[in-house]
Amino acid sequence: MSKKQKEKSNKKEQKKSVKKDKDQKDVSKKVDNKNLEEKIKDLEERLQEEKESRLVALADFENYKKRVQAEKEQLNLLANATVLNLVLEVLDDLQRAMQDMEEVPAGLSMIEGKITNLLEEQGLEQINVEEGDEFDPKLMEALGTVTVEDKEKDGKVIHLERKGYKFKDKDIIVRGARVIVGKKETKS
């Protein structure tokens, strides 16, 4: 082979080699792009999971704050109920004393009114219980029972001994009404 032919042959081989290297690089780039796309997809999924996890944690924290606030309000109501119950005892004594008087002094009536207004301002309302009402253990405290002949009076309030009070718009009883309940005698 002549020198020219050798050079030509070498150039052809170099071109083939360059082309082969280029093809390998293209394949390698495709593999790298595929790996990068998979990594990007994986990172996007992890990012989404992290966002969702943080949203759940934030919602849990908001619920916790609301629950703590509600518990705090409940404790305040119960603390107020304790003090208000003491005031109710004073009001009961005052009203009993006034019942025994032939003529009630204006000053005592004014004090009774002020105490009643104070209780209303604190959110208390009287539990409406009258004789003949069905006994409700959620609102009333039975001091005892009285035997009744009439079956219509069985399980009904016969006498209101003490008024009951609760917080308005709440299911918190400060003091249940004390009552005497009628009970039909069963014949053996």
BANU-666547 format. One record per atom (N, C-alpha, C): x, z, y. Coordinates in steps of 0.001 Angstrom, whole numbers, plus 524288, in hexadecimal, padded with zeros to 5 digits. Atoms other than C-alpha are relative to their C-alpha. Example, Ala and Ser with C-alpha at 12.3 -4.5 7.8 and 13.67 -1.06 7.14 Angstrom:
# BANU-666547
8037A800007FB5A 8300C81E787EE6C 8038480000804B0 7FCCC7FFC47FB5A 8356681BE47FBDC 7FCFE802DA80442 
//
This chain:
# BANU-666547
80338800007FB76 800008000080000 8036E80000804D6 7FD02800677FB3B 804AF7FC9A80D46 7FEF8804C080373 800507FBA97FC77 806898060F81807 7FACE7FFF0802E6 804E8800857FD27 7FAC28010F81F5C 7FB79801837FC82 804447FEC180392 7F24C8022D813AA 7FFE5805E27FEEF 7FFCA7FA64800D3 7F6FC80FF981165 7FDA7802EB804AC 8020C7FD877FB47 7F4048139481F69 7FA167FF6E8003B 80596800FE80011 7E6BB80D6381E3F 7FD55803847FC01 802217FCCA80426 7E447814A9811AF 7FFFA805BB801B4 7FFB67FAA07FE0F 7E8B482162817D8 7FBCA8011080420 803FD7FF657FBE7 7DFC981F3482380 7FA968006F7FD93 805077FFC9802A5 7D46081CB881A71 7FF40805567FD7D 8005D7FAF08027F 7D7598290F81302 7FF338045080408 800A57FC237FBD7 7D890830C281F95 7FA5A7FFE480214 80566800817FE2D 7CB7082B6982421 7FC468026F7FC0C 8034A7FDB58040B 7C58482F1981724 8006F805F58002A 7FF1A7FA697FFDB 7CB9B83C8A8181E 7FD4080277804BA 8028A7FE177FB37 7C6C283E528261B 7FA127FFFF7FF3A 8059B8006A800F2 7B94A839A382211 7FE3A8043C7FC34 801477FC04803D9 7B97A842D481664 7FFE18055F802A3 7FFD47FB0D7FD1C 7BD8C84E2881F3E 7FB438008B80394 8047A7FFF77FC71 7B2E384A75828E8 7FAFE801167FCF5 804A17FF1780340 7A8AE84A0881E0B 7FFC3805B77FE3F 7FFDA7FA898019B 7AD1A857548194B 7FE888039880495 801547FCE67FB60 7AC2385CBB8272D 7FA277FFA780124 805A5800A47FF1B 79E6A85713828A4 7FCE88035C7FC22 802A17FCD0803F8 79A5585D8381BD9 800AF805C080157 7FEDB7FA9E7FE96 7A0C386A1082033 7FCB9801AB804B6 803457FED97FB6F 799B58695E82D54 7FA57800C57FE69 805647FF7A801D0 78CC58675982658 7FF35805427FD59 800587FAFF802B3 78F728732D81DC2 800228046E80404 7FFA77FBFD7FBEE 7939187B29829B5 7FAF18004180329 804E8800137FD15 78755876F183136 7FB9C8028B7FCD7 803FD7FDBA8035A 77EEB87A958259A 800A3805ED7FFC6 7FEF07FA6380004 7857F887F9824CF 7FE818027B80536 801687FDF57FADA 783CE889DA8336E 7FA1D80054800A9 805B67FFF07FF9F 7757488646832C5 7FDBD804847FCC9 801CB7FBA780345 7738E89002827A9 801258053E802A5 7FE9D7FB3A7FD4E 77AC789A7582F57 7FC6C800E6804B8 8037E7FF967FB77 772A1897A783B7A 7FA92801AF7FE40 805327FEA080204 7661C8984683396 7FFEF805B37FE48 7FFA27FA98801CE 76A838A50E82D5D 80022803C5804A5 7FFB77FCA67FB64 76E058AADB83A98 7FAC98002F802EC 8051F800117FD6F 760EE8A69484068 7FC1C803717FD0D 803747FCAE80325 759B98AD1A83513 80143805C1800D4 7FE737FA8A7FF27 761918B99E836D5 7FE72801D980577 801937FEB77FAAB 75EEC8B94B8456E 7FA228011380040 805AD7FF458001C 750578B7CE84303 7FE93805287FD54 800F77FB0F802B8 750888C30B83941 8015E804A280384 7FE5E7FBCC7FC74 757D28CB6C84324 7FC11800B38046F 804027FFB37FBDF 74DE18C81E84DC9 7FB26802BF7FDF5 804A57FD9A80253 7429F8CBB7844C5 800EB805CB7FEF2 7FEAF7FA8E8010F 749748D841840CE 7FFDE803358050A 8000B7FD357FAF9 74B4D8DC1284F14 7FA76800868021C 805707FFA17FE44 73D178D90285230 7FD188043F7FD06 802747FBEA80329 738AB8E1B5846FC 801E280562801D8 7FDDC7FB037FE29 741C08EC8B84B9E 7FDB58017180552 802437FF0A7FAD7 73C988EB2285982 7FA46801AF7FF84 805807FE8E800DD 72E768EBA9854C7 7FF9F8057F7FDB7 7FFF07FABF80245 731968F7AD84C8A 8011B804178042E 7FEAB7FC557FBD9 737A28FE368585A 7FB6F800BC803C6 804957FFA07FC8D 72BD58FB0D860EF 7FBB78034D7FD6E 803D77FCD7802D9 722CF900B88567A 8019E805C37FFED 7FDFC7FAAC7FFF4 72B7090CC7855CF 7FEF5802908054B 800E47FDDC7FAC6 72A9490E9F8648C 7FA3880149800D4 8059E7FF107FF72 71BBB90D678642D 7FE54804C17FCD9 8015C7FB998035E 71AC491707858DB 801E38052680266 7FDE77FB4C7FD8C 72378920E485FDF 7FCB680177804C3 803427FEFA7FB6A 71B6191F7986C46 7FAB88024E7FE60 8050B7FE02801E2 70EBC9219C864B3 8008E805997FDFC 7FF167FAB3801F0 7147292D9485DEB 800D1803CE80481 7FF147FCC27FB67 718E6932D586B0B 7FAD280156802AE 805217FF1B7FDAA 70B3F9312E870AD 7FCC9803C07FCAA 802DB7FC928039A 70577937BA86499 801E6805A580094 7FDD97FAB87FF54 70E9C9435F8662E 7FE528025F80532 801CA7FE0F7FAF0 70B189448187490 7FA4E801B07FFC2 805817FE9280089 6FCB59447687122 7FF618051F7FD01 800617FB338031B 6FEAC94EF4866DB 801E5804C280316 7FE1C7FBB57FCB9 706989574F87052 7FBE08016980411 804307FF107FC32 6FBF4955AC87A8E 7FB61802A37FD5A 804777FDCF802D1 6F1BA958E087057 800B1805DC7FF2A 7FEF57FA6D800CF 6F836965EF86DA2 7FECF80319804F5 800F67FD5A7FB05 6F7F1969CF87BF8 7FA397FFBC8016D 805888009B7FEAC 6EA499645A87E07 7FC8E803767FC93 802F77FC908037A 6E57496C1187251 7FFED8059680225 7FFCB7FAD37FD92 6E9E39788287920 7FC548004C804B6 803858003C7FB7A 6E29D974678856C 7FA51800137FE26 805548000580222 6D684971CE87D25 7FE498057B7FE66 801457FA9A8017B 6D71497FC2877F0 7FE7280323804D4 8014B7FD487FB1A 6D715984CE885F8 7FAA57FE38801EA 80513802107FE55 6CB9B97BDC8894C 7FB9C8024F7FCA9 803F67FDA78037A 6C41E980E187D56 7FED0805A4801A3 800C17FA8F7FE69 6C65298EF988197 7FCF98005380524 802A4800137FAF6 6C21398BE988F73 7FA377FEAB7FF5B 8057280198800C7 6B5B19851388AD6 7FCE0804437FD2C 802BA7FBA9802A7 6B2369905F881A0 7FED280465803DC 800C97FBDF7FC1B 6B412999FF88CB4 7FBA17FE7F803C5 80400801D87FC5C 6AB90991B58959C 7FA92800217FD84 8050E7FFDC802B6 6A0BD9913388B46 7FDA78057E80010 801D07FA9780020 6A00499FF888B1C 7FE61801FE80569 8013F7FE4D7FAB2 69E579A0E9899E5 7FA7F7FE4B8017E 80533801707FE0B 691029A1388A023 8008B7FC008045D 7FF118039F7FBB3 6962B99A998AC4A 805DA7FEBA80007 7FA85801AF8004E 6A2BA992968AB9E 8020D7FF3680587 7FDB2800C07FACC 6AB59993B38B7A8 801D37FA5F800B5 7FE848056A7FECE 6AE44986B68BE5B 805BD7FEFE7FEC0 7FA68800A280114 6BCE9988F68BCD5 801127FEEC7FA40 7FF3D800F38059B 6BBE5989828ADFB 7FE317FA847FE7E 801E4805568010E 6B3E097CFF8ADA6 803F27FBF8801ED 7FC148038E7FDD9 6BE29976868B63C 804C77FFCF7FC63 7FB827FFD480393 6C91F97AF38AD13 7FEC07FCFC7FB07 8019F802E0804B2 6C192975C28A154 800347FA1880103 7FFE2805907FE95 6BFFB968B48A848 805807FDE08006E 7FA8A801BD7FF76 6CE6B967FB8AB99 802A07FF6B7FAA8 7FDA8800568053D 6D26A96AC289D94 7FDDA7FB397FD1E 802708048780298 6C8C99609E89888 802437FAE980228 7FDAB804B07FD99 6CE00956798A244 805A27FF407FE3C 7FA948004B801C7 6DBFF959C089E69 800477FDB37FA7E 80011801F280562 6D8C79574689016 7FEAB7FA327FFD4 8017D8058B7FFD1 6D23894A5689353 804777FCA58021D 7FB89802E17FDD1 6DDEA9461789B8C 8045A7FF4B7FBF8 7FC06800598041F 6E697948AB88FC8 7FE3D7FC947FB70 801DB803A9803FA 6DE4D93F45887C4 7FCB2802747FBC1 8033D7FD6D803F7 6D5FC9490E88065 7FA427FED6800F2 805A9800627FFA6 6C7C99472487D6C 7FDA98036E7FBC3 802AB7FC9E803B7 6BE2094FD08769D 7FDF77FCBE7FB7E 8023F8029080495 6BA5194C19868C8 7FA308013C8000F 805A87FF507FF9E 6ABBF949FB86923 7FDD0801AB7FAB5 802437FDD7804CC 6A604952DB85EA8 7FB26803168018A 804DD7FD2A7FEF7 69813957AC85E8E 7FDB9801F17FADE 802A67FE13804A5 68FC295F5B85530 7FCD77FB8C7FDA5 802BC80432802BA 68A2C9562F84B02 803827FB597FEC3 7FC428043480137 6961E94D2B84AE2 80229800BF7FA7F 7FD767FFD88051C 69C3A949C783DCE 80561802858009D 7FADE7FD807FFCF 6A8319523B83B07 804407FBE67FF07 7FB9C803A480071 6B4A294A4583D27 805118032E7FFFC 7FB457FCC18004A 6C0FD9512983858 804877FDF880355 7FBDE802177FCA0 6C96894827840BE 7FF8C8022D80588 800EF7FE337FAA7 6C33D94D5E84D2A 7FE78805BE80053 802327FABE7FFF6 6BE1095A9F8491F 802D08038A7FC20 7FDE27FBF78036A 6C298967468430F 7FB5B8036C7FE68 8046D7FCE1801DB 6B88296E2083A91 801A3805B47FFA3 7FEEF7FA6480044 6B8A197CAA83CF9 7FD588026F7FB4C 802E37FDFC80473 6AEE897EAB83234 7FB277FCC07FF18 804D2802C580138 6A23797A4882C40 7FB75803D380037 804D87FCF47FFF7 6944797F0082D60 7FC577FD527FC2F 803B780233803B2 68A6297D2A82294 7FB317FE1A802FD 8049B802467FD72 67F5C97428826F9 7FC1A7FE657FBD3 804328019180395 672509715B8208E 7FF187FA1E80039 8012D8057E7FF09 670A1963E48266E 804B47FCA37FE67 7FB968034A801BB 678D39598C81F85 801E07FC6580456 7FE6E8032D7FB7F 67942951ED82C6D 8048280298802F7 7FBEE7FD1B7FD33 6824095C8F831E4 804E0800D77FCAB 7FB887FF6D8037C 68B7A95C3982636 8048B7FCA380208 7FB64802D47FE20 6991B9587482AFF 7FFE07FEEA805D1 80088800D97FA58 694B4958E383931 801E5804CB802F5 7FE567FBC27FC95 699A59610384493 7FB3F8034E80153 8043B7FC517FEDC 690FB96D03845E1 80109802B980536 7FE9F7FD417FB2B 6986E973A6850EE 805707FE42801C8 7FAEB801477FDAB 6A38796FA085A2C 802528050A8021F 7FD787FB1C7FE74 6ACA997B4285B78 803D77FF278047A 7FC168011F7FC00 6B75E974FA863C1 800707FA1E800AD 7FF8E805997FEDE 6B8B7967B186A6C 8053D7FDEE7FE0B 7FB33802928019F 6C2C395E0A8655B 801AF7FC1680424 7FDE3803A47FC27 6CB9D9553086D56 803C97FC437FD56 7FC4B803F0801E8 6D36C948D286AF9 8020A7FCF1804A4 7FE01803737FBEC 6DBBC93F73872C4 7FC9E7FB198002C 8030F804D17FF60 6D3FB9340C8784B 803247FB747FDC9 7FDA3804D18020D 6D6CB9271287193 80461800F57FC14 7FC0A7FED1803F6 6DF7792DDA8678C 7FD4C802917FB68 8021D7FD68804A7 6DD30932CC859DF 8027C8055C7FF41 7FD7D7FAE780053 6E35593FDB85D1D 7FC198042F801A8 803897FBA67FF02 6DAB194BBC85C1A 8035480496801EF 7FD2E7FB807FDF1 6DFA9956BB864C1 7FDE6804EF7FD7E 802877FB7F80264 6D5E69604D85F64 7FAC37FE347FDD9 804F48016E80264 6CAEE95DEF855D8 7FBAE803B4801AE 8047C7FCB27FEB4 6BD5C962F7858D2 7FF10803C27FB75 801297FC2980419 6BA5096F8885167 7FA148004C7FF5F 8059C800448010D 6AD1B96EDF84AE1 7FE88803237FB30 8024A7FDCB804B9 6A44C97561840FE 7FCDC7FB8E7FD90 8026380470802AE 69F7796BA1836CA 7FBB4801FB7FC5C 8044A7FEAE80382 6928D96BFC82F88 801247FE297FA6C 7FF298017B8057C 692F396BE0820BB 7FB01801527FCF7 804CF7FF568031C 68717969DA8180F 8015D803227FB26 7FF257FCC28048F 6861C9741180D9E 7FE817FCF07FB1C 80124802AD804F0 686FC96E458000F 7FDB2803E37FC2F 8028C7FC78803C6 67DFA9742A7F5E9 8027D7FF387FAAF 7FD788005180518 68475977577E91D 7FC16800597FBAF 
//
